[in-house]
Amino acid sequence: MGIDSRCHRAVFLDRDGVINRPVVRDRKPFAPTCVEDLHVLPGVERALVRLRHAGFRLIVATNQPEVARGTLHREVVDAMHARLAAMLPIDEFRVCHHDDRDGCLCRKPKSGLLEAAARESDLTLASSFMVGDRWLDVEAGRRVGCTTIFIDWDYDERRPDKPDVIVPSLADAVEWILARS
């Protein structure tokens, strides 16, 4: 019996703005700070189920610098992920708890979260996708050769440099992915 090549593909998903509604102040996105404020965006569950049925591994890759800044406890982030895992078909969560000044390799736009997942799960990054709502997500995906998808919420911040496609939602991203897979 041969190996199913679909098992080696992943869709990497940023969390805030892709899976759940971010807290937006002055057109800038922020992570929710408590489990009660974590609200899954419309259409996300169905979109993820479709990707799972197509054979993709679903990996959330998220920066949560509030932990390093001391404004959010790691246990709260873990509780948020436990809630999302109970609701959605997500295979794993990869989290960078660092701030920029920490100089880690996992904080997007660096690609450490994606590289570690690929190594540990034998993923082919060139056959995988990175879906995000910020330039950091697109850049991390591009650095490892993933196809990049930008969900445009029209934030007042730097825009990504040449994502492969720009879409208005995860559901639209999934349509685009499945049409090319």
C-alpha positions as CSV (number, residue, x, y, z in Angstrom):
1,M,0.0,0.0,0.0
2,G,1.4,3.4,-1.0
3,I,1.7,6.5,1.1
4,D,-1.2,8.9,0.6
5,S,0.6,12.2,-0.4
6,R,-2.3,14.2,1.0
7,C,-1.1,13.3,4.5
8,H,1.9,15.4,3.9
9,R,0.1,18.7,3.1
10,A,-1.0,21.2,5.7
11,V,-3.0,24.4,5.9
12,F,-1.3,26.6,8.5
13,L,-3.8,29.1,10.0
14,D,-3.2,32.2,12.0
15,R,-5.6,32.3,14.9
16,D,-6.9,35.9,15.5
17,G,-8.6,37.2,12.3
18,V,-8.7,33.8,10.6
19,I,-10.3,31.4,13.1
20,N,-11.7,33.8,15.6
21,R,-12.8,37.4,15.6
22,P,-10.0,39.7,16.6
23,V,-10.5,42.7,18.9
24,V,-10.2,45.7,16.6
25,R,-9.4,49.1,18.0
26,D,-8.7,52.1,15.7
27,R,-8.6,49.6,12.8
28,K,-5.8,47.6,14.4
29,P,-6.2,44.0,15.4
30,F,-5.6,42.6,18.9
31,A,-6.0,39.1,20.4
32,P,-8.9,38.5,22.8
33,T,-7.7,38.5,26.4
34,C,-10.2,36.0,27.9
35,V,-11.9,32.8,26.8
36,E,-15.3,34.6,27.0
37,D,-14.2,37.0,24.3
38,L,-13.1,34.2,21.9
39,H,-15.7,34.0,19.1
40,V,-15.2,31.7,16.1
41,L,-15.9,33.6,12.9
42,P,-18.9,32.6,10.7
43,G,-18.2,29.7,8.3
44,V,-14.9,28.6,10.0
45,E,-16.1,25.2,11.2
46,R,-17.5,24.2,7.7
47,A,-14.3,25.5,6.0
48,L,-12.1,23.5,8.3
49,V,-14.2,20.3,7.8
50,R,-13.8,20.7,4.1
51,L,-10.0,21.0,4.3
52,R,-9.9,18.0,6.6
53,H,-12.0,15.9,4.2
54,A,-9.6,17.0,1.4
55,G,-6.7,15.4,3.4
56,F,-5.0,18.5,4.8
57,R,-3.5,18.6,8.3
58,L,-4.8,21.7,10.1
59,I,-2.3,23.6,12.1
60,V,-2.9,26.9,13.9
61,A,0.4,29.0,14.0
62,T,-0.1,32.0,16.1
63,N,2.0,34.8,17.8
64,Q,0.8,35.5,21.3
65,P,3.3,38.2,22.5
66,E,0.9,39.3,25.3
67,V,2.3,36.4,27.3
68,A,5.9,37.8,27.1
69,R,4.6,41.3,27.8
70,G,2.8,40.1,31.0
71,T,-0.7,41.2,29.9
72,L,-2.0,37.6,29.3
73,H,-1.3,34.4,31.1
74,R,-0.2,31.4,29.2
75,E,-3.0,29.4,30.9
76,V,-5.6,31.7,29.3
77,V,-4.0,31.1,25.8
78,D,-4.1,27.3,26.5
79,A,-7.7,27.5,27.6
80,M,-8.6,29.4,24.4
81,H,-6.9,26.7,22.4
82,A,-8.6,23.9,24.3
83,R,-12.0,25.6,23.6
84,L,-11.1,25.9,19.9
85,A,-9.9,22.3,19.7
86,A,-13.2,21.1,21.3
87,M,-15.2,23.0,18.6
88,L,-13.1,22.7,15.5
89,P,-11.2,20.0,13.6
90,I,-7.7,21.5,14.3
91,D,-4.8,19.0,14.5
92,E,-2.5,21.1,16.5
93,F,-1.6,24.6,17.9
94,R,1.8,26.1,17.4
95,V,2.3,29.2,19.6
96,C,5.0,31.8,19.9
97,H,4.7,33.4,23.3
98,H,7.6,35.8,22.7
99,D,7.8,39.5,21.9
100,D,10.0,41.0,19.2
101,R,12.8,41.9,21.6
102,D,13.1,38.2,22.5
103,G,14.8,37.4,19.2
104,C,13.3,33.9,18.9
105,L,13.0,31.9,15.7
106,C,9.3,31.1,16.1
107,R,7.8,34.6,16.1
108,K,6.2,35.3,12.7
109,P,7.4,36.7,10.3
110,K,10.1,34.2,11.1
111,S,9.2,30.7,10.0
112,G,10.2,28.6,13.0
113,L,6.6,27.5,13.9
114,L,6.0,26.2,10.4
115,E,9.5,24.6,10.1
116,A,9.1,22.7,13.4
117,A,5.6,21.4,12.4
118,A,6.9,20.3,9.0
119,R,9.9,18.5,10.6
120,E,7.8,16.8,13.3
121,S,4.9,15.8,11.0
122,D,6.8,15.1,7.8
123,L,5.0,17.9,5.9
124,T,5.9,19.1,2.4
125,L,5.8,22.8,2.8
126,A,5.8,23.5,-1.0
127,S,2.4,21.6,-1.1
128,S,1.1,23.4,2.0
129,F,-0.7,26.8,2.5
130,M,-0.4,29.6,5.0
131,V,-3.6,31.6,5.7
132,G,-3.3,34.8,7.6
133,D,-4.8,38.3,8.1
134,R,-1.5,40.1,8.6
135,W,1.7,40.6,6.7
136,L,3.6,38.6,9.3
137,D,1.6,35.5,8.4
138,V,2.1,35.8,4.7
139,E,5.9,36.5,5.1
140,A,6.3,33.4,7.4
141,G,4.6,31.2,4.8
142,R,6.6,32.7,1.9
143,R,9.9,32.1,3.7
144,V,9.2,28.3,3.7
145,G,7.7,28.0,0.3
146,C,4.1,27.7,1.2
147,T,1.3,29.2,-1.0
148,T,0.2,32.3,0.9
149,I,-3.4,33.5,1.3
150,F,-4.2,36.9,2.8
151,I,-7.6,37.5,4.4
152,D,-8.0,41.3,4.0
153,W,-9.8,42.9,6.9
154,D,-8.5,46.4,5.9
155,Y,-6.5,46.9,9.0
156,D,-4.6,50.2,9.4
157,E,-1.2,48.6,9.2
158,R,1.4,47.3,6.8
159,R,0.1,45.1,4.0
160,P,1.7,41.9,3.0
161,D,4.1,41.8,0.0
162,K,2.6,39.8,-2.8
163,P,0.5,37.1,-1.2
164,D,-0.5,34.4,-3.8
165,V,-4.2,35.5,-3.3
166,I,-6.2,38.0,-1.3
167,V,-9.6,36.9,0.0
168,P,-12.3,38.3,2.3
169,S,-12.7,35.2,4.6
170,L,-11.5,31.7,5.4
171,A,-14.4,30.2,3.5
172,D,-13.1,32.0,0.4
173,A,-9.6,30.8,1.1
174,V,-10.8,27.2,1.3
175,E,-12.6,27.5,-2.0
176,W,-9.4,28.8,-3.6
177,I,-7.3,26.0,-2.0
178,L,-9.6,23.2,-3.0
179,A,-9.8,24.5,-6.6
180,R,-6.0,24.1,-6.8
181,S,-5.6,20.9,-4.9
